[in-house]
Amino acid sequence: MSHNTFGHLFRVTTWGESHGPALGCVVDGCPPLVEISEAEIQHWLDRRKPGQSRFTTQRREPDAVKILSGVMPAEGKEGTYLTTGTPIALMIENIDQRSKDYAEIRDRYRPGHADFTYDAKYGIRDYRGGGRSSARETAARVAAGAIARKIIPGVTIRGALIRIGQHAVDRSRWDWAEVGNNPFFSPDAGIVPVWESYLDGIRKAGSSIGAVIEVVAEGVPAGWGAPIYGKLDQDLAGAMMSINAVKGVEIGAGFAAAGLSGEENADEIRRGPDGRPEFLSNNAGGILGGISSGQPIVVRFAVKPTSSILTARRSIDRNGAEVDVSTKGRHDPCVGIRAVPIGEAMLACVLADHYLRHRGQVG
């Protein structure tokens, strides 16, 4: 990964700022003759876009995607394109910026935010919504993820919100079909009223709270990834950690593995009815030695509470003077809600890259 690019054979470069005229990405390395359409990409963007419930920022962005390059019209299929193997540029215009909301923090650093570090590094920062440090940048990743999904047919990628603050889903009630039925991407219908009440209180207080997201890929064959420095889980951890506000990533049992014995942690193997290996558990999260095992790949990541809150917090300004900072404007009381489609997209991009790398090495 470089500053704005990730991937090796399937490479994604994102560009644009929260309050600039537009943002987008360039996807390089997509194989030719893949069918895509703006409508397909839009489907995934619509799951991420702001303003869809009272629990997310009320910024109104249509997030309408335009394909600018790397495709040709598919004959006889209106609105469908074929990739040409050249760089695919995608653009999403910003419609609903309100830069004046940020005037008061122009010279003040929000505690817990990248305001200070961007200024320390560059000597300048885009105080209007945070520029590149804004989660607005992630719309471009979701667009790239839509293309990545087309490269790995047979792989199903799904994500869910599994915890807000101290309130976690009950795994005995897990139902993937529920994820699309509530504003939280929750697989547990029973936790939804608890989260609604909890977040209403957080929102009215002008505060924020963190969350944990789980993303799962099923249908990945054994063999993707490579030893040591090309590990699939290494790239997945880096990809998830690159998402704004993420502070922790785990694969499979993750940190809980530290509390397991060797007997408990070992994913025992038997011969399945079809003659193929059948694992009896999945503490490894579908990856062994950096290489996929054929089991579901399970990744979880923790998102911190957003730093833009109404409660005044102690800080300093650019001149070193001590100040109190509170942030007006439109913000997510729990930015983790909209991180579910972003986590799915990053999982798709990493898997597409590793599929192409695997194909390149072993055919």
Secondary structure, 3 states (H helix, E strand, C coil): CCCCEECCCCEEEEEECCCCCEEEEEEECCCCCCEEEHHHHHHHHHHHCCCCCCCCCCCCCCCCEEECCCEEECCCCCCEEEECCCCEEEEEECCCCCHHHHHHHCCECCCCCCHHHHHHHHCCCCCCCCHHHCHHHHHHHHHHHHHHHHHCCCCEEEEEEEEECCEECCHHHCCHHHHHHCCCCCCCHHHHHHHHHHHHHHHHCCCCCCEEEEEEEECCCCCCECCHHHCHHHHHHHHHHCCCCEEEEEECCHHHHHHCCHHHHCCCEEECCCCCEEECCCCCCCEECCEECCCCEEEEEEECCCCCCCCCEEEEECCCCEEEECCCCCCCCCHHHHHHHHHHHHHHHHHHHHHHHHHHHHC
